[in-house]
Amino acid sequence: MEEEDEDGSVESLLRWASQIGISDASTTTHHSLSLGSSLSVSHFPHSGGRGLGAVRDLRMGELILRVPKSALMTTDSVMQDTNLSQALNRHPSLSSTQILNVCLLYEVGKVKASRWYPYLVHLPKSYDILAMFGEFEKTALQVDEAIWVTEKAVLKAKSEWKQAHALMEDLKFKPQLLTFKAWVWASATISSRTLHIPWDSAGCLCPVGDLFNYDAPGKEPSDIGDLEDLLSSSSIHDGSLSNEDNTTVADAEQLDSQSQRLTDGGFEDDANAYCFYARANYNKGDQVLLCYGTYTNLELLEHYGFILQENPNDKVFIPLEPAVYSSTSWSRESLYIHYNGKPSFALLAALRLWATPQIKRRSVAHFVYSGSKISADNEIFIMKWLSKTCHGVLKNSPTSIEDDTLLLNAMDNSQDFCTFLEVTKLMSFRDEVDTFLEVHNMKDKCSDSNIVLSRKTRWSMNK
């Protein structure tokens, strides 16, 4: 999802794009903010910021953008530079993604001498991926899994930077491009903007093609029912959940566990270009979206730097008894709560077995794995246990959803930072605000009515 660019104009980017053949199928003529006769760059304040809108009505499956191979930034295309190519040969142990990171920074270092300069100056100056989260932002996530994923992302980025440092020194990078800050920026650019290509696992940077904002895949099929509905529903007693419905759920979750990547385009050899197609019917003026794949909100934050208010593919992992894991062959990744509050098929099956006396599990396992309930008592027990566990997780969180909503509203509606501090003075989460002030050395400046937040502080608040 896009920030507004600070240097140059979108028009200059599109003029350059038109000159190198980026357009739709019908024409390569450039008009202002339009790309041919299908798309234009527009601002969608409530749907990702800068994105691509339909210039006319578009039909699902219609070709809407074509980016020639010569416009793509790939390791191969950048390595046409002899100096870079020779240096890479002297450092053969780096991964394909690390190499593309170095290639990006190498081109940035060329400034206007880079043939991608009109594209590079429009890249965001900062990202919100987890690898860029500081200690305060990490702690503010509150959820153990999210904190652990953040720590892992930061450590991975630092490790890859150290491994690539010798190559960057060999290439005589400018001091500012040798820093971890520059590396994690390049890593975020690669993580959030690259598209799949068959000849390089690192992918490619695709000018203009990376302006599409994200559209999540459709909802997972599920007929298990909400936790509280199951507690009160007569279906617990009459065994009305059909095996066929649960098999469908199991199949869908198996596909999900295989992390199948869904796309709305790809590189086509016949066209020698990256081609994008409308994933739905769009009316003139609608934002045209792209599905990057099936992701939870935590995964979107980790790799792309944003979350969705409504994500049908989101999931929550709750603490389970060790015996739950040992009672089933399902993987831990499949034991979760759906976005809509329903337990996954695997979690429900695992809990049904766990709640059954061990001596009887073997005899009922085939019922459980086919999606059938064992008994009304078994079903009521596990639903009560799930409800109690979920309430416990929420109760143990440092702040409630009501607290979080109040904090966000205060941030959004306060005209300046001093007003924000005044509004939050008596709120229950004031300790978190005080910690923020300490982290950014602002504790002694609160009385200054003319306080101006640094860019770093504003980014931290956004995170």
N, C-alpha and C positions, 0 to 999 in steps of 0.2 A: 504494500500500500504506500502511496506516494506522499512525500512532502512537496511543498512548492519549491521550485528551484530558486536559488539566490543569485546565480551568475548567468548573465545572458538572458535570452528569451526562448520560450517554447517555439516561437516562429523560426528562430535560427536553427533549432534542432530539426524541425520538420523540413526546412529547406534543404538541409544537408541530407536528410533521409531520402527526400525525393530525388536528389542528385545521384545517389548511389543505388536507386532502384527499389526502395522500400515503398510499397503501395498496396492497393487491393488488386483484384484480378482485372478490373475493367479499364484502368487508366493509371498513368504515372504522373498526371498533372497535379501540381500542388497549389492549393488555395488556402491561404491564411493558416488556420489551425486544423485543416482537414487533411486526411490521407486518402487521396483518390476520392471515390464517391461513396465510401462505406462508413468511415470512422472519422472522428475529430477528437482532439484533446479537450477535455472539459473538466470542470471541478464539481465533485459530488461531496459536499461537506459532511453528510451523514453516512456515506458509504465508501470510505477509504480515501477521500481527498481527490487528488488529481487522478484521472483515469481516462478511458476511451468511451465515447458515446456514439450512438448510431446517428449518422447523417440522414439516413432514410430507413424505411422498414426493412428489416433483415429476416431472412428465413433460416430456420434451424438447418445446419449442415452446409450453409453457404460459405464459400471462401471469402474472407473479409480482410485478410492481411497476408502479404507475402514478403519475407525478408530474405534477400539473396544470400547465398553462402559467403560471398565476398564481404558482406557487411557484418557477419558474426565475429565476435571476438572469441577465439579459441586458442588453446595452447599452440596448435599447429600454425595458425595465422600469425600469432605474435612471434613465434620462433623463426619466422623468415628473416628476422634480425640476426645476423651472423654472430655478433657479440653475445647476445643472449643464448643462442643455440650452443655455442662453444662452452659457455659457463655452465649451462645445465648438464652438459656431458661430463663435467668435472664433479658434479654432485648428483649421482644417480640414485640415491637412496630415498628421495622425497616422493610423497604420494602425488597422484595426478591433481588432487585438489590443492595441495601446497604449491605445485608448479604453476597452476593457473593463478593462485594468489600472487605469486612473484611476478608473473606476466602482467597482471593488472597494475601492480605498483610500478613496474618497469615502464609501462605506457603512461601512467600518471606522471612519472618523473620526466618524461619527454616534453610535457606541457603541450604547446601548440605544434610541436613536431610530430606528435602522434596522429595517425590518420583517424583515430577515434576521438580526437579532442572534442569535437562538437557534442559527442555523446557523453564523454567522461565528465564534462563540466556540469551536466545536468543530473548526475548521480546524487543521491541524498548525502548530506554532510555527516549525518549520524544515523544510527539504527537503534532499535530497541530489542535486538535479539538477546537471549539470556547471557551469552558470552560477554556482553557489554554491561551487565548488571554489577553494581558495586555491592558492598556489604549491606548497606541500608536497604537497597532495593530487593536484594535476595531475602533478607529477613522479613520484609513486608509481604512476601508471597505467602508466608505462614504455613502452607501445606508442606509436610515433610518431603513428599515426592518431588514437588516443584523446587524446593531448596536443594535437594540432592542433585537433580538434573542441572540446576544452575551451576553448582559447584563443579560438576563434571564438565560442563561446557566451558567454563573459565579455565580449568586446568588443561583441557584439551587444546584450547586456543594458545595458551602460553607454551605448552610443550611443542606444538607445531611451529610456533614463531622461533623458538630457540633452535629447532632443527634446521630451519631455513635461513637462519641468520648468517651463516658462513657464505651461502650463495649470494645473499643480498650485499654482503660486504665485498665479495668477489666482483660483483657488478657495479661497485662504487656508488651505491644508492646515496642520495642526499640524507643527512642526519635525520631529518623529520620522517623520512620514509623507512628508516631502520627501527623506529620505535614500535613498542607493542600496540600503542594506540593506532598507528597506521596499519599494522598487520590485522588487528581485529576489525578495523573498518573494511579492509579488503576482504577478509573472511566473511563478514556480514553481507557484503555485496555479492559474493559468490554464493553464499548460502541462500539468500533471499531472492536472487534474480536470475540465476542460471536456469537454462532449459536443457532437457535431455537431448543428446546427440548420440548416434550409434557408434561413433569411432573414438569417443573419449568419455570415460566415466565421470570426469569432472564437469561435463556439460559445456555450455557456451553462454556468453552474454549476448543478448539479442536486442539491439537498439530498437526502440518503439514497441517491439513485442513484449517488453517487460513493463509496459505501462498498464496492461490489463490488471484490474483488481480481482480479488479472489471470490469465487463462488463455491460454497461447500457442496459435495455430492448430496444426493437425496437421502432421506431418512432411512435408517436400518429397519427392516420389518421386524416387528415384535408383538406378540400377543400374550405376553405373560401377565401384564396388569400391574398397576401401581401397588406399592407396598401396602398402603392403607386400604386400597380397594380390596386387595387379597385378604386382608384381615377380616373385612366385613362381608365379603362376597360369598354367596351360597355355592359358587363354583368350587370352593375348597372342599365342600362336603360331597358334591356329586361327581367330582372327577371329570369335569367337562372340558378340560384342556385337551385338544386333539393332538395326537402324535404327529400328524402331518404338519400342523402349524409350528410345533417345536422343532421339527426337522428343518423347516425353512429357516427358523431362527439360527439353528446350529450351523447350517450351511453358510448363511450370511456372515456369521461371526468367524467362521473358518476363513472365508475370503478376506475378512477384515484383518485377521491375524497374519495373513500372508502379505499385508501392506501392498496390495495391488495399486499401482500408480495410475490414476485416471487422468487423461489429458484431453484437450480439445484441439489438438494439432500436433505437428511433428515435422521433422526434417524429411523432405521427399526428394529422392534421387532424381526422379524424372524432371522435376521443376528446378532442381539444384538450389532449393530455397527452403526456409522454414515457413510452413503454411499454417495459418490459423483459420478455424471454422466457427461459425456461430453455434453455441451449445444450446440455444433456445431461439424462439421467435422473439425479435425485439422490435418495438415501435420506435419511430424517429424520436430522438432525444433520450432514449433509455441508455443507461450505462451498460456496456457490453462487458461481460465478465468471463473469467477463465478459471477452470478448475485445475488447481495444481496437484490435487490428490486428496486422499482421505486422511484428515488430521484431527487430533484433539486440540483443544485450545492451548494446552501446554506445549504440544509439538509445534503449533503455529507460532507461539511466542519464541520457542527455541530456535526455529529455523528462519522465520519470516519477520518476527518482531511485531506482531499484532495478534489480537484475539477477536473473536466474534461474540457479539451479545447473544446471538442465537446460533448455536453450533450443534446440529443434529448428530454429529459424530463425536461429541465430547463424551468423556467417561470419567468415573471417579473410582479410585481404589480405596477400599476401607480396610482397617486392620482385621485380620482373620486369625483364628486359633491355629497353632501349628498343625493340629490334628486334621484341620480342614484340607490343608495341602496334601497330607499323607493319605487322605481317604480317597483321592481321585487321581486320574492320570492327566487331567486338564492342566495346561500351563498356567503359571501365575498371571501372565498377561491377559488371559481370557476370563479372569475372575474379577468382574467390575460391575459398577452400577451405571446404567445407561443415562444419557442426558435427561431423559424424561422420567427418571426415578425408578426405572424397572431394572431388576437384577438381570445380568446376562444369563443366557442359557447355561453356560458352563458353571457360573457361580451358583445358580439355583440347583443344578445337578449335584455339585460338590457339597452344598449344605444339606441337601436331602440325604445323601449318604452319611455325612458326618453326624447328623441327628439320629441316625439309625444305630441301634446296638451293633457292635462290631461282629458279633456272632451271626447276625442276620444280613449283613451287607452283601455278601456273595449272592444270596438268593434273590435280592431285589435289584441288583445292579443293572440288569437288562431293562427293567422298567424305567429306572432313572435315566439311563443313557438314551432311551427312546423318547423321553420327555414326559413320562407319566408320573403322577404323584403317587407316593407310597401309601399315605393315609391322611385323613383330615387332621389328626393330632400332629403328625410330622410336619405338615404344611403350616399349621398355625404356629408351631414352635419356632420354625426357622424365620417366618415372617415377623414374629415378635422380636426375635433375636436381631434381625436385620434392622428393624425400626429403632430398637434400643441402641444399637451400635452406631447408626447414622446420627441419631440425636446426640450421642456421646461425642462424636467427632466434632459436630457443630458447637457443642457447649464448650469444648476444650480449646476452640480457636480463640486467639487473643482478642479479636473483634467479631461482632456479629455482622450479618449482611445489612442490617439497619445502620450500624455504625459506618460501614464502608460507603453506603449510599449517601449518608450525611456528609462524609468527608469529600466525596466526589462532587456533590452539589456545592459545597463550600468552595472548592477549588474552581469549579466552572463559573460560579455566579459572583465571586468576589472581584471587584473592579481592580484591586491591587493587592499586593502581598500583605500590607498592614491590615487591610480589611479582613483578609483571610485569617490572620492571626487573632484578630478580635472576635470573629465569628466562632472560631474553634476553641476559645479560651476555656469555656465551661463544658466542653464536650468530653465524653468518657474516653475518647481515644487521644486526649491531649498529650499523653506520654509519647505517643508515636510522633506527633508533631514536634515535641521538644527534642526527641532523638534526631529528627531530620535537621533541626536548627544546629545541633551540636556537630553533626557530621559535616555540615557545610560552613562551620565557624560563623554562625549568624546569631548565636545566643545573645551577644551583647549589642546587636544592631537592631533589635526588635522595636526599640523606642524611636528609631529614625523614621519619620513619616515619608522620607524621600528615598527609602531603600530601593535599590535597583538590583534585581536578580541577575546573576551571571548566566551565561548560556549553559554552563555545566549544571547549575542549580535548576534551571528551567527544565532541562532534559531529565534530571533526576525526578522532578515532580511529575513529569509526563509518564515516566516509567512506573 
